[in-house]
Amino acid sequence: MASSTLGAARFALAAPDRERLLGRLSEAVRRARRAPERQVLAGVTVALARDVDPTAVAVASRRPGEPWFCLEQPDRDRAALATLGSVAALEASGPDRFAAVARAWRALAAGALCDPPDGPRATGPVAVGGFAFAPDGGGSLHWDGFAPASLHVPEVAIARRGEEVRLTAVALARPDDTPEGLLARLEERLGELRSRSLPLFDPHPTGRFHVASAMPPEHYEHAVARAVERIRAGALDKVVLAREVQVHAPAPHDPGVVLSVLREAFPQCYVFCAGRGDSAFVAASPELLVRREGLRAGTLALAGSTRRSADPAVDDHLGEQLLRSEKDRGEQAIVTRRIVRALRPVSVWVTAADEPIVVRMANIQHLATPIRAQLAHPVGAVELAGLLHPTPAVGGEPLAAAAPLIPALEGLDRGWYAGPVGWTDVNEDGEFCVALRCALLRGPIARCYAGVGVVRDSDPSAELAETEVKLQALLPVLAG
């Protein structure tokens, strides 16, 4: 009981912060009543102790069925963002879904009453969530809750960078609200916050696990062979094909356990979880889609991969082979050219590294080319994500030829797999990664996704083997 009381006390608002928040809530209600069609965001940001773990707080404090979100990259100065609840859901579908969600967020953010930015990135009111790979993707029952475009404005957000930790509490004022009622609701939510360690992984759970491909492996090899035929016939240069592997567990999968393992095993990656209803979408993604800071934008062309080895000499040799591989270098060049071409119309300049580098993860090595741009005008992070998605690293080239081929050959609903997941703030800065090395957890079933880029020299059995390597990011923890 004592530890619970301590947990609640460390998140309570001090008297000056409470008064500041009440004043903003009062003004937000007044504005909402003057223009009944408007809804006004109001919030307060406060510093927390440096030992607060944002992800652990979210896992320990989430209410049943409420939206929650975590995104962290441990090796990047302990960068982390975790959120709870939703005061507004911004959703859309179709080809214009990025622009529609960006407009909705811009309208809310423009009138937000909040503290000036101070502290880690993602401090203050934010919108968090993701986008399906396809304009109307995620229609299958198991993707329920994950709309084609879905950003939530959380009630509580905790951001960390280095030793700095900030908590932001936000309410959305409507004409019939009262400042005292909104304040009471936020204080009740803050009183429920707890700081506990993430649950531990049990390497020897009781019960049997069953792992099976949603489609037979032969189906995937056949899909790759058909894609190679189309590429050699000149219909396109590249297409990315994915497969789904399901893990049936004897008990519901615990996203907290999965997050705990992933951030320890893959500190270089974007480790995230988007919780919706009774489902959770988790990943350890190596790929940044876009990062926007003012008029600066950065991204990473990631394509071409090989396995790791426990022997350092063999590991280095594999990396050198990857750098010299004509197939992988060609695949990398396709992705880099498309990203540069997409950014050029909105930029003063765009620059890509002359040569790709080898990026090593725990179980795989990739070719990567960093790309930077100076924007000509303030294009928001969500709109930049829409300009870049899908890159040839997850779609194909040319996209017009690849897009209809992907579902026809894969035979699955990708949902949010290979879509952008991340956050944006009131200045429309933000960060979105590509949802790779991921799994959708729903009760005792986990659906894991992995794909590879198919080009004219692709070998079906080798591409199947590459998906197995990528699936090893999640299968060991999900299958016990």
LINLIN-V452561 format. One record per backbone hydrogen bond with DSSP energy under -1.0 kcal/mol. NH is the residue of the N-H (numbers start at 1). CO is the residue of the C=O. E is the energy in kcal/mol with one decimal. If there is no record, write none. Layout:
BEGIN
[[NH	CO	E] [NH	CO	E]]
END
This chain:
BEGIN
[[5	1	-2.0] [6	2	-2.3] [7	3	-2.2] [8	4	-2.2] [9	5	-2.4] [10	6	-1.8] [11	8	-1.2] [12	9	-1.1] [18	14	-2.6] [19	15	-2.4] [20	16	-2.2] [21	17	-2.3] [22	18	-2.5] [23	19	-2.2] [24	20	-1.8] [25	21	-2.7] [26	22	-2.3] [27	23	-2.0] [28	24	-2.6] [29	25	-2.3] [30	26	-2.0] [31	27	-2.4] [32	28	-2.3] [33	29	-2.2] [34	30	-1.7] [35	31	-1.6] [38	35	-3.0] [40	173	-1.9] [42	171	-2.3] [43	113	-2.6] [44	169	-1.8] [46	167	-2.7] [48	165	-2.5] [52	49	-1.8] [57	53	-2.3] [58	54	-2.2] [59	55	-2.5] [60	56	-2.3] [61	57	-1.8] [62	58	-1.2] [66	63	-1.7] [68	275	-1.6] [69	83	-1.9] [70	273	-2.3] [71	81	-2.5] [72	271	-2.5] [73	79	-2.4] [75	267	-2.8] [76	73	-2.1] [77	75	-1.2] [78	74	-1.8] [79	76	-1.2] [80	160	-2.1] [81	71	-2.1] [82	158	-2.2] [83	69	-3.0] [84	156	-2.5] [85	67	-2.1] [87	153	-3.4] [90	151	-3.3] [92	149	-1.7] [94	135	-2.3] [97	94	-1.8] [100	96	-2.4] [101	97	-2.1] [102	98	-2.4] [103	99	-2.3] [104	100	-2.0] [105	101	-2.4] [106	102	-2.5] [107	103	-2.1] [108	104	-1.6] [109	105	-3.3] [110	106	-2.2] [112	109	-1.4] [113	41	-2.7] [123	120	-1.1] [127	424	-2.4] [128	152	-2.8] [129	422	-2.2] [130	150	-2.0] [131	420	-2.0] [132	148	-2.5] [133	415	-2.8] [137	134	-1.9] [143	140	-1.6] [144	141	-1.9] [146	143	-2.3] [149	92	-1.1] [150	130	-2.5] [151	90	-2.6] [152	128	-3.4] [153	88	-2.8] [155	84	-1.4] [156	84	-1.9] [157	168	-2.3] [158	82	-2.9] [159	166	-2.4] [160	80	-2.7] [161	164	-2.2] [162	77	-3.5] [164	161	-2.1] [166	159	-2.7] [167	46	-3.1] [168	157	-3.0] [169	44	-2.3] [170	155	-2.7] [171	42	-2.7] [173	40	-3.2] [177	174	-2.0] [182	178	-2.3] [183	179	-2.4] [184	180	-2.3] [185	181	-2.0] [186	182	-2.1] [187	183	-2.7] [188	184	-2.2] [189	185	-1.9] [190	186	-2.6] [191	187	-1.9] [192	189	-1.1] [193	190	-1.2] [210	248	-2.4] [212	246	-2.3] [214	244	-2.9] [219	216	-1.4] [220	216	-1.1] [221	217	-2.1] [222	218	-2.4] [223	219	-2.1] [224	220	-2.4] [225	221	-2.3] [226	222	-2.3] [227	223	-2.1] [228	224	-2.5] [229	225	-1.9] [230	226	-1.9] [231	227	-2.4] [232	228	-2.8] [233	229	-1.4] [234	231	-1.6] [235	230	-2.3] [237	397	-2.9] [238	397	-1.9] [239	454	-1.8] [240	395	-3.0] [241	452	-2.2] [243	450	-2.5] [245	448	-2.4] [246	212	-3.1] [247	446	-2.7] [248	210	-3.2] [249	444	-3.0] [253	443	-2.6] [258	254	-1.9] [259	255	-2.7] [260	256	-2.1] [261	257	-2.1] [262	258	-2.7] [263	259	-2.3] [265	261	-2.5] [266	262	-2.9] [269	266	-1.3] [270	285	-3.3] [271	72	-2.9] [272	283	-1.9] [273	70	-2.3] [274	281	-2.2] [275	68	-3.2] [276	279	-2.1] [279	276	-2.3] [280	441	-2.2] [281	274	-2.3] [282	439	-2.6] [283	272	-1.9] [284	437	-1.4] [285	270	-2.5] [289	432	-2.2] [290	432	-2.1] [291	298	-2.2] [292	430	-2.7] [293	296	-2.7] [296	293	-2.0] [297	373	-2.5] [298	291	-2.2] [299	371	-2.5] [300	288	-1.1] [301	369	-2.6] [303	367	-1.8] [306	365	-2.0] [315	311	-2.9] [316	312	-2.5] [317	313	-2.1] [318	314	-2.6] [319	315	-2.0] [320	316	-2.4] [321	317	-2.4] [322	318	-2.1] [323	319	-2.1] [324	320	-1.6] [329	325	-2.7] [330	326	-2.5] [331	327	-2.1] [332	328	-2.4] [333	329	-2.4] [334	330	-1.8] [335	331	-1.6] [336	332	-2.4] [337	333	-2.5] [338	334	-1.8] [339	335	-2.2] [340	336	-2.4] [341	337	-2.3] [342	338	-2.2] [343	339	-2.0] [344	340	-1.9] [346	343	-1.4] [347	344	-1.5] [348	374	-3.6] [351	372	-2.8] [353	370	-2.0] [357	368	-3.1] [359	366	-2.9] [361	364	-3.2] [365	306	-3.0] [366	359	-2.7] [367	304	-2.1] [368	357	-2.6] [369	301	-2.2] [371	299	-2.3] [372	351	-2.6] [373	297	-2.5] [374	349	-2.3] [375	295	-3.5] [376	346	-2.7] [379	377	-2.1] [381	428	-2.5] [384	380	-2.4] [385	381	-2.3] [386	382	-1.9] [387	383	-2.0] [388	384	-2.0] [389	385	-2.4] [394	391	-2.0] [395	391	-1.9] [397	238	-2.3] [402	398	-2.0] [403	399	-3.3] [406	402	-1.9] [408	404	-1.0] [409	405	-2.3] [410	406	-2.8] [411	407	-1.9] [417	414	-2.3] [418	435	-3.0] [419	416	-2.4] [421	433	-2.4] [422	129	-2.6] [423	431	-2.0] [424	127	-1.8] [425	429	-2.2] [428	425	-2.0] [430	292	-1.8] [431	423	-1.7] [432	290	-2.6] [433	421	-2.7] [434	287	-2.5] [435	419	-2.7] [436	434	-1.7] [439	282	-2.5] [440	447	-2.3] [441	280	-3.6] [442	445	-2.6] [445	442	-1.7] [446	247	-2.1] [447	440	-2.4] [448	245	-3.2] [449	438	-2.0] [450	243	-1.6] [452	241	-2.0] [454	239	-3.0] [458	455	-1.9] [463	459	-2.5] [464	460	-2.1] [465	461	-2.0] [466	462	-1.9] [467	463	-1.8] [468	464	-1.5] [469	465	-1.7] [470	466	-2.1] [471	467	-2.3] [473	470	-1.5] [474	471	-1.6] [475	471	-2.6] [478	474	-2.3] [479	475	-2.8]]
END
